[in-house]
Amino acid sequence: MIGRLNHVAIAVPDLEAATATYKNALGAEVSEPHDVPEHGVTVVFVNLPNTKVELLHPLGDKSPIAKFLENNAGGGIHHVCYEVKDILAARDKLKSEGMRVLGNGDPKIGAHGNPVLFLHPKDFVGTLVELEQA
């Protein structure tokens, strides 16, 4: 059902410093910061030849990333995202197997402009998983 790894998302307390680290120390191609109010984040895309890294910073006090950073002050991996061809079919299959879809179960539009869903980390060995229709 899952396709390629789309991205790894890293929550960061200082978006400017994290962007500079990827750009200057690692020589990565990075985007300008992009606000995604629907998800409560500001994101910078680090483009790699085989995938992406998303640097996530809270956009507002109610951001889920703000809560993550309260518990992980230095930042860290927030989630991994896998591509699926049909997000509704993937959701239905996972739910039929007892997996929990976060929120109301309806896909939202993600930072890349595609439908996304998040899966409960307790169902995936402690890892928050995002599915993105690609």
C-alpha positions in Angstrom: 0.0 0.0 0.0 2.7 2.6 0.9 5.0 4.0 -1.7 8.2 5.9 -1.3 9.2 7.9 1.7 8.0 11.4 0.9 9.7 13.3 3.8 10.9 13.2 7.4 9.6 16.1 9.5 11.8 17.7 12.2 10.4 20.1 14.7 12.8 22.9 15.4 12.8 25.6 18.1 14.7 28.1 15.8 13.8 27.8 12.2 16.4 30.3 11.0 19.2 28.5 12.7 18.0 25.1 11.5 17.7 26.3 7.9 21.2 27.8 8.1 22.6 24.5 9.4 21.1 22.5 6.5 22.0 25.1 3.9 25.5 26.1 5.1 26.9 23.0 6.9 25.3 20.4 4.7 25.1 22.3 1.4 21.4 21.5 1.0 18.9 23.3 -1.2 16.3 24.9 1.1 13.1 26.8 0.4 11.9 30.0 1.9 9.8 29.6 5.0 6.1 28.9 4.2 3.2 29.3 6.6 0.7 26.5 6.7 -2.0 27.9 9.0 -4.3 24.8 8.6 -1.6 22.7 10.4 -0.3 25.5 12.7 3.2 25.4 11.3 5.8 27.3 9.3 7.8 24.9 7.2 11.1 25.0 5.3 11.6 22.3 2.7 15.1 20.8 2.4 15.2 19.2 -1.0 17.3 16.1 -1.4 17.8 13.9 -4.5 15.7 11.0 -3.1 13.3 12.7 -0.6 12.7 15.8 1.5 13.2 17.0 5.0 10.7 19.4 6.4 11.8 21.7 9.1 8.7 22.5 11.2 8.3 25.5 13.5 5.1 26.5 15.5 2.8 29.0 13.9 0.9 30.2 16.9 0.5 29.0 20.5 -2.0 26.2 19.6 0.4 24.6 17.1 0.9 20.8 17.6 4.6 21.6 17.1 4.6 24.0 20.1 3.3 21.1 22.3 6.0 18.8 20.8 8.7 21.4 21.5 7.5 21.8 25.1 8.4 18.1 25.6 11.5 18.2 23.3 13.0 21.6 23.8 15.9 21.0 21.4 13.6 19.7 18.6 13.6 16.3 17.0 11.9 14.1 14.5 8.2 14.7 14.6 6.9 12.3 11.9 7.6 10.4 8.8 5.5 10.6 5.6 4.8 7.9 3.1 3.1 8.3 -0.2 0.0 6.4 -1.1 -1.9 6.3 -4.4 -5.4 6.5 -2.9 -5.6 8.1 0.5 -9.3 7.1 1.1 -8.6 3.4 0.2 -5.5 3.5 2.5 -7.5 5.0 5.3 -10.3 2.5 5.0 -7.9 -0.5 4.9 -6.0 0.7 7.9 -9.2 1.4 9.9 -10.5 -2.1 9.0 -7.3 -3.5 10.6 -7.9 -1.5 13.8 -5.4 1.3 13.1 -6.3 4.8 14.4 -6.5 7.8 12.1 -6.1 11.0 14.0 -8.6 13.8 13.8 -12.0 13.1 12.2 -10.6 10.7 9.6 -11.1 13.0 6.7 -8.0 14.0 4.7 -6.7 17.6 5.0 -4.6 19.4 2.4 -0.9 19.2 3.5 2.0 21.5 3.0 2.6 20.1 -0.5 -0.9 20.7 -1.6 -2.0 17.1 -1.5 -4.4 15.2 0.8 -2.9 13.9 4.0 -3.8 11.9 7.1 -2.0 11.2 10.3 -1.9 7.8 12.0 -1.6 7.2 15.7 2.0 6.6 16.9 0.9 3.9 19.3 -0.1 1.8 16.2 3.2 2.3 14.4 5.9 1.5 17.0 5.9 4.9 18.5 6.2 6.9 15.3 3.7 9.5 14.1 3.0 8.5 10.5 1.6 10.8 7.8 0.2 9.4 4.6 0.2 11.7 1.6 -1.7 11.0 -1.6 0.8 11.4 -4.5 
